[in-house]
Amino acid sequence: MCGIAGYLGTGVHPDEATALLRRMAGEMPYRGPDEQGISRADGVGLAHKRLSIVGLADGQQPMSHDNGALVISYNGEIFNYVELREALIAQGRRFRTDSDTEVILHLYEELGPDCLNELNGDFAFALWDSRRKRLMLARDRMGVRPLFYTEQDTTLFFASEIKALLQAPGVRADIDPIALDQIFTLWTPIPPRTAFRNILELPPGHMMLCEGRQRTIRPWWKLQFADRGTEEAPADPAGELRSLLDDATRLRLRADVPVGSYLSGGLDSSLISALAARAVPDRLQTFSVAFETHEHDESHWQALMAKALGVTHSSIRCSQGDIASLFPDVVRHIEQPVLRAAPVPLQILSKLVGESGVKVVLTGEGADELFAGYDIFREAKVRRFCGRQPQSLRRPKLFQRLYPYLPGLQQQTPDYLARFFGTGADAVDDPLFSHRPRFRSTAAAKIFYSADLKAMLGDYDAAADLAAQLPADFQRWHPLHQAQYLETTFLLPGYILSSQGDRVMMANSVEGRFPFLDHRVVGFASRLPPDLKLRGLREKQILKEAARGLVPEAVIDRAKQPYRAPDAQSFATRPVPAYLDNALAPHALSQGGLFNPATVGKLKDKVLGGQAASFRDNSAFMGILSTQVWLAEFPATAQTKQHIQEDFCL
Amino acid sequence: MTDGIHTDIRTFIIESFLFGDDSQALSDDMSLIDNDLVDSTGILELVGFLEERFAVKIADADIVPANLDTIGKIAAFVARKQVS
């Protein structure tokens, strides 16, 4: 895995191009500590930072082909490159290197942009076709690897991270109020928005073709579900799934460096680790993070699983003080405000991996989205169940079964449970039905917005914006598939794979690989009937069946425990980090212009006094603190606030 | 006396759930849940406040929106409890 950067257009003076490309790439040293390269032609420049994993000796980039007719700067891995290479050689093509990078160049020459359909991998790349004078930017199906861009006058700048773009002439770090409001509702901006105004991401599964001044952005892959009632179960779904996961894991073990695996103690990473341990007997290293707080810690299960697999296991304990002290560094890496501290322990974990001499780790991400593991899927089902008998006093008690780890809910009466989860008021044909309670409770944190921000946003509705972007056939899908689509298309790439994935792994030069996100597994899961995933209130049924015999029964049948970390409570420990006082000082809040200094001051006192326990207070504190840290980490030009107010339009 | 209860409850809600922001209209019949002023832990916070401030005992069965979802309902509930 690597970092890429570049430009296309006439806005960069030839004498300044090399220095600019070096500066852009230099902003992401951790993405490519092994090598750096630059390639330039008239009006186009590509830069590359390399983390060498495949083709160590001859995979340098940017890589050219056919005497410079094609040049690529590429971040990621093509896991089926061996098979693709063999097929291309059989067609008479000759390769200069053993790398997966060269495979893309040959495939592009054969198929043009359609070459993407052949790739099984996680990637973001820029490919310059000098014959057609065409630049192609592309990003993998699920959005594992990041790719951002911005247009300045006549020039397009692009990079793996936004901080590289900030080196380009004229690019400013201004917060996008709409994106902020989307985060304070949906947890993530809606693509292509980012937290930075006028800096966009290429959405997952999309490509951009640039010829002259023309930019064409189009999807090359989409997540699809069958119409409700037409889903079909294969003859042996568990066997087929196991076989697919086995192959997806096998492909993701391909590397010229050691590959490890995360082991959270849950089913997903346990299954992937088990499959990997079978493929590389006696060689797999596994890694875990542990917590001091009992309600977050899964050490027992991690140790049990490591012992069962007989792997070399390493664990690191993350304290609340660690979370508080590392938080600004994490915000700088993830480049957007967050409502949770969960990315921090994962950056601590990737540091352990890197220090252990391992550059690549497998993880279980994606299983909860594809096989209906998240509580939100069960919650939506219970809400529909309660909605059918609104007077029932028994049905709302199911909510307590869903959330045994939330003590506040255990003490509620059925009346209140029904009201909190909105079983009566929500329309069941609302496309966002499954996510309304989450969006509503998250958005409650907006009471801390400043009057200016409220005025700027006017009647903007982030949830309505999201609903407007859903595909036309969405309404024909089963409600579970609708909910899965929302999780998989928005939260997965926008938060899980970025803030808890690529960005905090690459911070320590570690590449994450996700067997569940192999497009064959994704396609298989999306075609399954809903009850093979969520049967009654039992999540991930088919996955549990596939895991039997590979993973101890105790792990398969344990109660689902979502990955969580201590959030606001981490900042109640002493000593309070100095940056926190600076970030939440009244003058800093006034200068930022986004939050009400008086109410935030009281929230801060409540949190530091250990009194803030509610979902809203927790989300609000984390969101406000991370936004204020974001403003400090990415200082804008002096007139930020005025610019936002003067230029702002929805 | 009811006025005093109303005032104390309103002050508590503004301080605890609106963090001192009294610029919003907060009528006696405004739902605390529908307006996202309280969540499941907020309700427990509210119950703790009522028990301490007004020296009443609140049974689990009393913790229902019919008693606690608006300032008016809370004040009436407390008044009933005090005389019972």
Interface residues (C-beta under 8 A of the other chain):
Chain A: L406 G408 L409 Q411 Q412 T413 D415 Y416 R419 F420 A425 R440 S441 A443 A444 I447 F448 N596 A598 T599 V600 K602 L603 K606 A613 S614 F615 R616
Chain B: E15 L18 F19 G20 D21 I33 D34 D36 L37 D39 S40 T41 G42 I43 L44 E45 D60 A61 I63 V64 P65 A66 D69
